[in-house]
Amino acid sequence: MAAVNPRKPTEPRVKTLSIHVVTWNVASAAPPLDLSDLLQLNKDNLNLDMYVIGLQEMNCGIMSLLSDTAFEDPWSSFFMDVLSPLSFVKVSSVRMQGLLLLFFAKHQHLPFVQILSTKSTPTGLFGYWGNKGGVNICLKLYGYYVSIINCHLPPHMANNDQRLEHFDRILEMQNFEGQDIPNILDHDLILWFGDMNFRIDDFGLHFVRESIRNQRYSDLWEKDQLSIAKRHDPLLREFQEGPLLFPPTYKFDKNSNNYDTSEKKRKPAWTDRILWRSKRQPRADPHAQRLLAPHFCLSLRSYVSHMKYCISDHKPVTSTFDLELKPLVSAPVITLIPEGLWTVENDMLISYSLTPDFLSSPWDWIGLYKVYFNTSDIPETEDQFLLCYYSNNLHSVVGISKPFKIQPGSFLAQDPLGEAQPHI
């Protein structure tokens, strides 16, 4: 392996990243056979860069938890099987009992994603039980601080104050003492979603169902508990949400699109929500008619529910965001270059360059991966591959080579006349 001098970085240009967020209370169900609509796989030219997936009420029976400790849980395996062939890599995950948070990114972004911390905050049983609470992934994305929180707040109409208390507690517990990470409220972006369990006050069951049947969702907004809380709580008001232009996502009879027909006949509610808080907002130029181009700006492209999925008493909710940013980090700390012709039989040479401030570790490693990440086996046939450099100190992939080919088992050998002949 040979080191070469790093190139001088060029001025970064503004990038636009597309992020798809999923929240779903799956009510202990196994993954269905097809989630193409949920993951927007049927959309033409969507060009997503990242997936953020939060599940609540995964099966957390003792046998299931023991199995998931030894192996990937069925939902994580499902999403990896679907997304890996599309060039997505599971960058990080965190689970607390029935709560699961997954973060996927396309492989070209990996050198610019640094996982800083993962955290679980139980709020059930006075903070000792993880059936309720939040899980968090804290990361740096192209140099910007981003926190992702998946939560499950207390249920029932009368527990609104308790929900707000748990919301505050989860936020307060996202501290990073002893780590060089700013307070979560100083992060450039917070994505917060989950089964928040907020209900619709005052209106009776008949009025709510009639409003839904006639698609008069705006008639219900004023009594939505989360919307009311945002009007009175200054901190909560800083979190934005798209318009609720879809039917309430709870409670349905399983395997149907019918709202609760049991004896309890629970009133429908928008329990499943996706919020965000961006620290950096566009600044208006008083001498211009348009907004100045921000260095970091999140815009909402869609906010919808998915009625076709019936395995749970909740419907999943998704948001697609466009994140426009000017990278604070525009060059990877490691640049990997495969040298010469690579074949299975021969030793292989790698050149690399690194930034002066990069601190390597004896536990760093370089991996060889097939493009689309279907397998990490060295090939028997010619194919496209990547080299990835993993930093033990940063707990992240910090460098990726351009795709290159490895020649198959047949290689060229020299004959006595010095002419290259294929060796069979």
Summary of the structure (lengths in Angstrom):
residues: 424
radius of gyration: 24.7
end to end distance: 29.5
largest distance: 93.5
contacts: 1276
relative contact order: 0.15
helix: 17%
strand: 38%
